Amino acid sequence: MSLKRITRSNEIRTSKMTEMQDDLFLYQHFDIQPKVPANGTFAAYSRNEHPVKKEIGASRRDYYKISLVTRGEGIYTMDGVAHEVKGPTIIFINPHTVKTWVETTKEQDGYYCLFTEELFHKQPHELLTYPLLQPGSQAIFPINEDQASYLCSIFRQLTREFQENAAFKQEAILIYIKLLLLEGRRIAMDTTKPTIVHSAAQQLAYRFTDKLEKQFPIEHPHQQIGIKTAKEFAAALNTHPNHLNACVKHTTGRTISEHIRQRVLLEAKLLLMHTDWQIAEIAWCLGFEDPGNFTHFFRNHSQQAPHAYRQQ
């Protein structure tokens, strides 16, 4: 059977089962396996006790990750930009980052922790105030031995809280996570241009891009995106469309319409490549009630008709 005939839903179910194996199925010859944190929970591990795979293919995740490398070398690629890891390094990864990892030395040590935004459910917008966790931010920093020692002490506490069931466990985990993010900002200020705290306009722009991205992927032909226009996004974010558009344009360099158009076009291409759905079904999922309008949209922005793109 052709890969193109594999349904998107089956592909996504399979990928979700294997995605975390790329990052968290860290033992290939051991019985103990680190587990994916459920929504609202947290996980922390030692890279020595739970060594990462030698090579991790390009992928996105549905969680945030902070990695501390204290020993070992490799090539970490984030959104197409390769970073050589040599010596102690701290890495911050948000769910939308496409990353790969290739180990270049055998011995690896350090820590990593994983958490979802549900961990911050009492303050749902707090994650947007941390620059290192935002899409497109500089997120890999070499560190000195003193910084590595301090970060190791925080990770040891996180690992202990994760393994034990002490009182105020979640409160303690949040405190240590915030300490990691605070120290990360200090390191960023030492190694790059001074980090400016995001303004209200920048935070609003990040909330828009986050809400846009959460409508995807489309997993079955009965799923339709719910927010399709600048006016609808503004209503969902309790602001005026003109104000939202100005914030997004100033922060990202693109208008709301450009963001929506590019994201819908990307999903259209993925659905055409990886499902056997009818073009009319794909059009409906992406908010086009008339398949003809979808074909015009796709041809206008990709210089190909949908069926021609699928057959190439």
N, C-alpha and C positions, 0 to 999 in steps of 0.2 A: 504494500500500500504506500502511496506517495506521502511524504511528510506533509505536503500541503493539505492532505485529506484528513490529517489528524485534527480532531476538533480542538478549539481553543480551550474549552473547559477541561478536557482530559489532559491537555498539555500543561495547563496551569496547576491542576491537581498533582500531576507528576513532579512538576518543577518545585512546588511547595514542599513536597516530601524530600526532594534532594537538595534544595537550596541550602537548608540549614546544615546539611552534611558537608557542604563546601566550607562552611564557617565553623560548625559546631560538632560534626562527626569527626572528632579530632583524633580518636584512636582508631587505627586501622587493624590492629592486632590485639586489642584489649577488649574486655567485656564491658568496662565502665565507659559510658558515653555522657558528655555534658548535654544537658537538656535545654531546649529552646525556652526562653522565659515566656510564660503566658501573659496575656494582657494584664497590666497592673502589677506585674512582678518584675524581678530583677535577677540577673545571674552574673557571677564573677568567678574567674578561674585563673590558675597559674599556667603560664605557657610551658613551664617545665613539667608539671604534672599532667597537663592536658595539651600536648604539643599540637600546633596547627599543622594543617596539611602542607606539603612542600609546594603545592601549586593550587591556587584557587582561581577559577575562571571568572570572566566578567559577569557581574550580577548585581542586582539591587536587593535590599532586604526590607523588612517592615519594622526594624528596630534601630535604635542608635547604638553606637559602639565606641568605646574608648579603649585603645590599645597602648600598652607601655612595653616597648622592646628594650630590654637591658643587656641582652647579649644575642649576637647573631646578625646576619646581614641578608638583604634581599631587595627586590624591586617591587615597590608598591605603586600601582597606577590608579589614579583617581580621576574619573571623567576624562580619560585620554591623556593625562599628564603623568609621566613616569617620575617617581621619586626614589633615589637610591638611599636605602636605609643602611647606615654603617655606624654602629655604636648606639648608645642610648637615644631613643626616639619616642615621642608621644604623638599619637594619631587620634584624631576625632573624625567620626564618620556619621553622616546623617542618612536616613533611609533612602533618599533619592540619589545618593552617590553611586555611580557605577565603578566598581573597583576590581582590581586583580592583584594577586600576590604571587611572587615567585621567589622561593627561598634559594639563596646562593651559598649559604654555609649550613652545615649540619646541625651544630649546637644552637639552640634557640632558648631564650629565657625571658621572663617578664610576666605581665599580667594582662588581662582584658576583662571588660565588663560589658554587659548588654542590657538595654532597658527600652521599654516602649514609652510613648507619650502618656499612656495611662498611669504611669508611675507618678505623674504630676497632675493627677485628675483634680486635686483640690485647687490648683492654680493652672488651668489648662493653657494659658497663653505664656506661661513663664519660660518655656523652652525657646520662645521667639526672642527672648532678651539675651540669649547666649550666642554671640557672634560665631563662635567656633563650630556650632552645630547647624548653621544655616547653609543652604545650597550655594556652592560657588566660593565658599570661604577658603582661605589658606588654612590647612588643617593638619599638616605634618611638620613637626618641629624637632630638630636635633637638640638634645639637652646635655648639660654637664653632669658630673657624678653627684654633686650635691643635690641638684634638682631631681635626678633619678632616685636618689636615696629617699628624699622626702615623698615623692610620688609612690614609691614602693611601700612606704609606711601606710599611706592612705589605702592603697590596694589591699594590703594585708588586713586592714580593718574591714574593708568591704567584703573580702573573701570570708572572713570570720562571721560577719553578720549574715551572709548568704547561707553559710553552712549550719549556723546555730539558729535557735528559735527563741532568742532573748526578748524581753519586753521592749516595746518601742522600736521594733526591728525596722519597720519602714521609715520611721522618722530618722533613724540613724543612717540608713542607706542614703536617703535624700541629702543629708548633711554632707556625707563623704563625696557623693556625686558633685555637689555644688563646690566642694573644696577642690576637686579635680578640675572643674571648669574654671574656677577662679585662678588656680595656679596656671592653667593653660593660657589664660588671658595675660597673665604676667609674663610667661615665657614668650608669647606672641609679641608683646611690647618690646621685649629685649632683642628679638631676632628679626622683626619686621618694622615697618612704620607704625607709629603709635595707633592702637586700635581705638576708634571712636565709638562710644556707646550709640547703639542704633536709636535714631529719633523715632517719634511716634509715626511719622510718615513711612519710614523704613519698616517698622514693625507691621504696619497695615499692609504694605506691599508683600511682605513675607506671608502674612495670613492669607492674602489672595492666592499666591502661588501654591501654598499648602492646600487650600480648599480646592483649587483647580486639579492638582495632582491626585487628590484622594478620590476623585471620580473614576479613576482608572486603576487597574486594567478592566476592560469589559470581559467578563468571564463566561457569559452565556447570552444567547440571542434574545432573551426576554429582559435584559438589563439595559436601561437607557440612562444616559447622563441627565442629571436633573437641573443643572445650572449651565446656561449656554450663552448668556449675554452679559455685557457690562452692567446693565441695570439690575439683572438678577443677582450677580455677585455683590453689587453694592448693597442690595436689600439684605442679603444673607450676612453681610458684615456690618450692617447698621450704619451705613454712611451714604453720602451722595455719589452718584456715578462720576461726576466731574472731579470730585475730590479724590476718589479712589484711582481714577485714571491718571491724575496728576502725580500721585504718590508712586504708583507703579512705574510710570514713565521715567520719573526722576531717579528712582532706585535701580531699575533694571535696564533702562534705555529702550524699552519696548512698551507699546500700549497694551491695554487689556485685550483688545481685539486681536493683536498680533500673538499674544501668549495663547489665547484660546485657539486661534487658527492653527498655530504650529503644533499644539498638543493634540488637537483633533486629527490633524493630518498624520501625525506620527502613529496614533492608535489605528487609524484607517489602514495604514500600510502594514501594521502588525497583524491586523485581522485578515487582511487580504492574503498575507503570506502564510499564516499559521492556522487558518480555519477553512472549512469548506462551506461556510455560510453563504447564502445568496447575497448579492450586492444590495438588494433592497433591505435585507435584514441588517446588514452592517450600517446602511444609511440611517435606518430607524434608531439603532443603538446610539448613534452619534448625534442624534437630534434632528435629522433631516426627515421630515414626514414625506417629502416627495423625492424618490430615488433620483429623478432627473436633476434636482438641485445638488444632490451629493456628487453625481457624476461631473457636473459643471464645476463644482468646488474642487474636486480632486484633480481634474484635468487642468484647471487654471493654476493650481499651485504645485503640480508635479510634472506638468507637460505630458501626461499620459492618462488614458482612460483607465478606470479601475480594473477592468478585465484584462487589459494589456499589461498592467503592472503585475497582476497575479500570475500571468502566464510566462513572464520573463525568467 
